[in-house]
Amino acid sequence: DIVMTQTPLTSPVKLGQPASISCWSSQSLVHRDGNTYLNWLHQRPGQPPRPLIYQISSRFSDVPDRFSGSGAGRDFTLKISRVEAEDVGIYYCMQGTEFPYTFGQGTKLEIK
Amino acid sequence: QVQLVESGGGVVQPGTSLRLSCAASGFSFSSYGMHWVRQAPGKGLEWVAVIWFDGSNEYYLASVKGRFTISRDNSRNTLHLQMNSLRADDTGVYFCSRDNYGVLDYWGRGSLVTVSS
C-alpha cells in the first residue's frame, strides 16, 4: 500500500498570513495513464471532507484561488496564500492512483 | 444537485452484523465508481472499499476483506456496505463518496457505527 506522510501535523497561522502543508508518498503517484492522482481535502469538525484540489494542482470550481497545489512524483505541497478564519480544520492529502486509496494523517490548521 | 445520504448505522455488539446504505441522487449513479471511507472518533480518514460503476469489480481494505461486502443497486441508485463480524476497531463514521477519475468529489454526511459490548 502507498503510505502518505504529511507535515506539519499542526500549523498555527495568523490571519492573513500564508500556510503550507507538505505531503510525501512512499512511491510515485504517476499512474500508467500519465496522470498523477494526488488530491487535497479539507474537513471541519462534524462535517464530511470537502475536496479542494485534484491531480496535484486543479482547484474545484467553488474553491478560492488563495488555495494552490504543486509538486510531482512523490512530493507535493498545498499552499494557502492568506489564511482566513474559515480555513481552520484538518487538511488531508489523498492518493487515487492505486487501490487501496490512502490518506495522509491530516494537518490541523489553527489560528494563532 | 448531487446528494449522498447514508443510513443504517447504530450501536451493535462485537461479532454482529450491520448493513449500511447510501442513497444517491442528482447524478447518473450507474456511471460512477463508489467508495466507503470511515473515520474513527478523533482520528483521520481511512478508505474501506470501492465498487466499479457497473458492479463488476471491488477492492477492500485488508482489515475488512472477508468481513465486509460492498454492493450496489443501479436501478435504485443505492450503495450498500454489509458488515459482518464487527469489531470494536470498526467503530466510526462511515461516509459514502463518489469517484470521479481518482478523486472523491462528493461525500455524504456519514453514518455512525458503534461496536461495543
Interface residues (C-beta under 8 A of the other chain):
Chain A: D1 H31 N35 Y37 N39 L41 Q43 Q47 P48 P49 R50 P51 Y54 Q55 F60 I90 Y92 M94 G96 T97 F99 P100 Y101 T102 F103 G104 Q105 G106
Chain B: H35 G44 L45 E46 W47 V50 Y59 Y60 L61 A62 F95 D99 Y101 G102 V103 L104 D105 W107 G108 R109 G110
